[in-house]
Amino acid sequence: MQYGVCPLSLVSVRLTADNTSEMMTQLLYGDLFKVLESRKHFSRIRIAYDATEGWVDNNQIALVDESTYHEIDTLSAAFSNDLVAAVTNAKNALIPVLLGATVSNAPLLGHTFEGHVVSSRQAKPELLKTAMYYLDAPYLFGGKTPFGIDASGFTQMIYKINGYSLSRSAAQQATQGDALSFIEESEAGDLAFFDNSEGAIDHVGIIMEDNYIIHVNGKVRIDRIDHTGIFNAERGIYSHQLRVIKKLI
């Protein structure tokens, strides 16, 4: 089996081996993965952090040997804590890296990171401080950055930067943590999950103080939340129906 690391700011992970295929998620700089299948132009990978599988362009990845992969996979990760920072390569060219990039893997690529990092598990109040970096980021299915992000990508990245692991999809995340019986039991940083008309969990957001929630609906936004769900005051409607609130921290 081959192994790899993302050497670029951002790489699309697609449903099929085609650049026009739907983007399922993204690799950020420094993300590790296993190569499950390799073709002439594309490889099917499994991301080390959350086990998501998909196809990437071979021109956009860097391969590493197995021993190196396992060595760095066991080390404590450090993530970029700047909206946009940079690494410098051997030619002194700057490569931009985005919030949440795994910059502890920069030496593996022969790069030097220039910016602020977070490298230890943070206290729960830090979750919302990080979340505000993403405020007004546009919705992008499969996205994981302040320049485009989806609901579960948003919650995953907030928790990741602060030292906690979440799965990739809202439905998968809903299997983690402990369920709360009432919204009054929740505290800032807990996760609220919402379902569709068929009862499938398809949305997630982060509880704030005073019955507010930060989530992705068209963009990263702050709305009211109650026992019914998320109330969009601009439209005067409930945009999402509450299913369960989970405490992970």
Salt bridges, closest charged atoms under 4 A:
ASP31 OD1 - LYS160 NZ 3.34
GLU37 OE2 - ARG39 NE 3.10
GLU37 OE1 - ARG44 NE 3.59
GLU53 OE1 - ARG44 NH1 3.03
GLU53 OE2 - ARG46 NH2 2.91
GLU66 OE2 - HIS70 NE2 3.53
ASP82 OD1 - HIS116 ND1 2.96
GLU126 OE2 - LYS129 NZ 3.19
ASP136 OD1 - LYS219 NZ 3.37
ASP150 OD1 - ARG168 NH1 3.15
GLU184 OE2 - HIS227 NE2 3.03
GLU187 OE2 - LYS124 NZ 2.71
GLU187 OE2 - LYS247 NZ 3.49
ASP190 OD1 - LYS124 NZ 2.59
ASP190 OD2 - LYS247 NZ 3.06
ASP195 OD2 - ARG243 NH1 3.23
ASP223 OD2 - HIS215 NE2 2.80
ASP223 OD2 - ARG221 NE 2.73
GLU234 OE1 - ARG221 NH1 3.57
